[in-house]
Amino acid sequence: MSDFDGLAIAGRVATPDDPDWEGARAAWNLAADQRPVAVAFAESAEDVAATLSFAAEAGHRVAAQGTGHGAAPLAPLDGTILLKTERMRGIEVDPEAKTARIEAGVLSAELGAAASQHGLCFMPGSSPDVGVTGYTLGGGLSWLGRKHGFACNRVAAIELVGADGEPRTVDAGNDSDLFWALRGGGGGYAVVTALTVELLPIAELYAGALLFDAAVGADGVKAYRDWAAGAPEEITSIVRFLTPPDIPDVPEPLRARPLLTIDAACIGSEADGEAAIAPLREIGETIMDTFGWMPSAGLSGIHMDPEQPVPGIGDGMTISELPDEAIDAFVAAAGPDSGSPLLLSELRQLGGALGRPAEGGGALAELDAGFVMYSVGMPMTPELGEAIVQRLDRLEEAMGPWSVGAYFNFKDRPTEVESILPVEVCERLAAVKRRWDPDDRIVANHALGAAPA
Ligand SMILES: Cc1cc2nc3c(=O)[nH]c(=O)nc-3n(C[C@H](O)[C@H](O)[C@H](O)COP(=O)(O)OP(=O)(O)OC[C@H]3O[C@@H](n4cnc5c(N)ncnc54)[C@H](O)[C@@H]3O)c2cc1C
């Protein structure tokens, strides 16, 4: 007899007594040690509603999770039911309306493939198996971002179950405060069961990555910075120091080899893309050049993000601009001769539509910064984990003079809410939280609905 026998759902409820509990409680980020009281694997909006109603009766909190990519700031989940949506994977594309209705557990690559069949494209980020819902609720920094803004501002409607257990559909005309909050303010106000997202008529584009030896160092990053300053909004790009792990999944010549990589997606013709990328090829001898004309579904492969769960300790901050001193500081802390134990440290270019208020936009209507920096390491031993944390601290201190806050989806460590969004936005989010979840039933990875200090 378990305390959760009363939780009747079509999906499954796992508890610590189950033999597969370790797998049930795990997140995509294997370094997140989640210890909820139970895990509900919902299969429908009805299951979500039943879980929220049960939690309210039993005095538990509820944390929704698509994949657990963003789980690091969420653990340990004391007294909380972890509500996994990974079984909710329905996708309906409406090619006429150029929209897709996706259930809460759909992955980025799944939506990319479904939209691509109709010559359409969602706003994908770099990871193929990130959950569209969590990615979008936190903003959604996409390969198409400098031209088309954050993914959260291309959401037409959100189906959800409120903390009171009631299903609702919110949009610009219905419960618009909740609709606003969920678009960039994270998921702490309700449990989303489906999103209707706009699709763009982008069937193919020029995209890929250039891999150089990391020895190109600060000169390479400065050349990238100068190139990026003149790049049109059709191009969104990333520069990073990357040392691929020494494992069989990585092609032999790249294993444990310190690299500088530049990835980009270029909306427009193949010739325009080729011409735009050409100057980057002059930075040094390329070890690998994956640029090419590809279906938009290929975007989630160009950054070569892992496609299965891995342990990671990471963190990020937003950077106003990159003068030479900032690049020198970045390279000294994360570059080839820095002794950094990190897997990667990267700078993603913002600007363009990402920096302009989206019309009718959500809580993240714009982001006023030049770049977002993100770094992560794989804690294969406790000692390495400690070294990674120390290096993240050192890197953030080195880049502190140029830091202007944080971007929700790349903030992996707990932080003050007002470092993620402006204080007046946080106050509005707190009002939404008080209205829709007055008992603080719903737990999110970043509690942006908590009143700012
Ligand atoms: C390898 C990698 C690459 C990434 N690339 C990008 C990128 O290019 N651009 C970018 O913007 N971000 C990127 N991210 C960050 C990623 O978008 C966030 O970690 C995001 O939170 C992941 O969403 P998820 O649903 O997969 O994760 P989860 O950990 O499952 O969800 C994160 C949070 O979202 C909320 N949430 C999820 N589902 C629901 C729901 N149904 N209802 C209510 N709330 C919900 C919860 O508060 C949850 O704690 C990347 C992360 C990794 C690890």
The ligand as a Gaussian input file, in Angstrom:
#p B3LYP/6-31G(d) Opt

LIG

0 1
 C       22.799000      20.581000     -24.557000
 C       21.870000      21.749000     -24.317000
 C       21.628000      22.644000     -25.359000
 C       20.770000      23.737000     -25.161000
 N       20.560000      24.631000     -26.167000
 C       19.720000      25.686000     -25.985000
 C       19.482000      26.647000     -27.009000
 O       20.031000      26.561000     -28.103000
 N       18.649000      27.695000     -26.738000
 C       18.012000      27.819000     -25.536000
 O       17.227000      28.752000     -25.357000
 N       18.213000      26.924000     -24.550000
 C       19.053000      25.879000     -24.744000
 N       19.282000      24.994000     -23.728000
 C       18.636000      25.208000     -22.440000
 C       17.255000      24.558000     -22.437000
 O       16.382000      25.254000     -23.303000
 C       16.684000      24.608000     -21.020000
 O       17.443000      23.757000     -20.219000
 C       15.210000      24.216000     -20.978000
 O       14.730000      24.421000     -19.672000
 C       15.029000      22.800000     -21.381000
 O       13.673000      22.445000     -21.434000
 P       13.269000      20.913000     -21.161000
 O       11.804000      20.840000     -21.156000
 O       14.050000      20.062000     -22.068000
 O       13.888000      20.733000     -19.722000
 P       13.154000      20.474000     -18.308000
 O       14.269000      20.404000     -17.328000
 O       12.263000      19.304000     -18.434000
 O       12.306000      21.749000     -18.090000
 C       12.884000      22.943000     -17.617000
 C       11.819000      23.712000     -16.845000
 O       10.788000      24.086000     -17.740000
 C        9.547000      24.028000     -17.073000
 N        8.671000      23.095000     -17.757000
 C        9.001000      22.059000     -18.566000
 N        7.876000      21.447000     -19.008000
 C        6.841000      22.103000     -18.447000
 C        5.431000      21.971000     -18.496000
 N        4.838000      21.028000     -19.230000
 N        4.667000      22.844000     -17.788000
 C        5.215000      23.818000     -17.046000
 N        6.546000      23.988000     -16.946000
 C        7.338000      23.150000     -17.646000
 C        9.798000      23.606000     -15.646000
 O        9.863000      24.745000     -14.808000
 C       11.153000      22.929000     -15.735000
 O       11.869000      22.991000     -14.520000
 C       20.149000      23.901000     -23.908000
 C       20.401000      23.007000     -22.861000
 C       21.263000      21.947000     -23.067000
 C       21.529000      21.009000     -21.916000

